[in-house]
Amino acid sequence: MLEPGTRYVWEGRAFEDEGELIERRVIFVVTDPTKTIGGVRAIVGWDRDFNDGVLGESELIFYAQDKVGDVWHLGEYVEHWDDGKELDGGRYWGVGFPEGAQPGIQMYADLRR
């Protein structure tokens, strides 16, 4: 299971919608709080995406691990940013909300599956 304080940083390049090559940086941190979603206790990850050094998206991601080690994505709260301003008031989805929302496997414990 991901331990609170675990931090990952991914850096590289990507193409914007208009085809321009930009520098990308994603920072993911496992936080201390947990959240119960659909009756399952989930860790809360904080993910921030930067394009050319500017924050473009910030999200809280909810993950849980089952008995065999598979990691499940149970939901997320996402905010989109532009020039330091939050654009959309944030959007949430989680197991059961909106109605019918389902969890998904983020990563199998056995990668040969």
Phi, psi and omega per residue, in radians:
M1 nan 2.578 3.118
L2 -1.233 2.266 -3.101
E3 -1.571 2.455 3.058
P4 -0.925 2.393 -3.114
G5 1.666 -0.258 3.083
T6 -1.068 2.340 -3.083
R7 -2.332 2.318 3.064
Y8 -2.159 2.503 3.072
V9 -2.286 2.187 3.068
W10 -1.995 2.303 3.136
E11 -2.258 2.528 3.119
G12 3.115 -2.688 3.139
R13 -2.292 2.702 3.107
A14 -2.619 2.841 3.070
F15 -1.663 2.287 3.011
E16 -1.239 3.006 3.125
D17 -0.980 -0.586 -3.114
E18 -1.442 -0.017 3.108
G19 1.640 -0.014 -3.139
E20 -1.375 2.383 3.116
L21 -1.372 2.232 -3.128
I22 -2.222 2.773 3.027
E23 -1.431 2.349 -3.134
R24 -2.127 2.492 3.059
R25 -2.493 2.238 3.099
V26 -2.122 2.234 3.110
I27 -2.036 2.179 -3.140
F28 -2.134 2.244 3.141
V29 -2.250 2.337 3.018
V30 -1.465 2.147 -3.089
T31 -1.610 2.967 3.105
D32 -1.293 -0.716 -3.094
P33 -1.120 2.708 2.990
T34 -2.140 2.890 3.114
K35 -2.441 2.386 3.084
T36 -1.610 2.130 -3.113
I37 -2.242 2.158 -3.140
G38 1.028 0.538 3.137
G39 1.434 0.082 -3.108
V40 -2.011 2.300 3.079
R41 -1.344 2.218 -3.091
A42 -2.078 2.576 2.960
I43 -1.339 2.752 3.109
V44 -1.975 2.054 3.062
G45 -1.795 2.518 3.103
W46 -1.959 2.058 -3.062
D47 -2.033 2.240 3.082
R48 -2.198 2.269 -3.124
D49 -1.934 2.210 -3.138
F50 -2.033 2.354 3.053
N51 -1.990 2.070 -3.079
D52 0.872 0.710 3.067
G53 1.429 0.005 -3.103
V54 -1.914 2.299 3.128
L55 -1.076 2.195 3.121
G56 -1.960 -0.487 -3.106
E57 -2.687 2.445 3.046
S58 -2.307 2.323 -3.124
E59 -2.558 2.610 2.942
L60 -1.738 2.231 -3.088
I61 -2.068 2.388 -3.068
F62 -1.927 2.043 -3.105
Y63 -2.120 2.589 3.005
A64 -2.423 2.687 -3.137
Q65 -2.060 2.313 -3.131
D66 -1.531 -3.131 -3.040
K67 -1.096 -0.492 3.129
V68 -1.569 -0.083 3.071
G69 1.806 -0.060 3.088
D70 -1.144 2.472 3.113
V71 -1.777 2.213 -3.099
W72 -1.871 2.437 3.050
H73 -1.655 1.966 -3.049
L74 -1.742 -0.183 3.125
G75 2.763 3.133 3.105
E76 -2.866 2.719 3.015
Y77 -2.093 2.086 -3.016
V78 -2.087 2.381 2.994
E79 -2.127 2.380 3.073
H80 -1.814 2.417 -3.050
W81 -2.164 2.612 3.058
D82 -2.568 2.143 3.141
D83 0.883 0.748 3.081
G84 1.385 0.088 -3.137
K85 -2.019 2.326 3.101
E86 -1.301 2.268 -2.949
L87 -1.615 -0.662 -2.886
D88 -2.148 0.172 3.113
G89 1.279 0.083 3.106
G90 1.405 2.567 3.141
R91 -2.341 2.416 -3.112
Y92 -2.151 2.482 2.868
W93 -2.459 2.564 3.093
G94 -2.744 2.889 -3.129
V95 -0.823 2.112 3.132
G96 1.531 -0.180 3.122
F97 -2.443 2.176 -0.090
P98 -1.064 2.907 -3.042
E99 -0.827 2.262 3.113
G100 1.586 -0.119 -3.140
A101 -1.062 2.365 -3.062
Q102 -2.069 2.653 3.038
P103 -1.285 2.888 3.086
G104 -2.451 2.682 3.108
I105 -1.306 2.174 3.066
Q106 -1.504 -0.694 -3.107
M107 -2.746 2.290 3.056
Y108 -1.365 2.525 3.051
A109 -1.148 -0.695 3.098
D110 -1.786 1.829 -3.029
L111 -1.218 -0.119 3.118
R112 -1.459 -0.085 3.137
R113 -1.167 nan nan
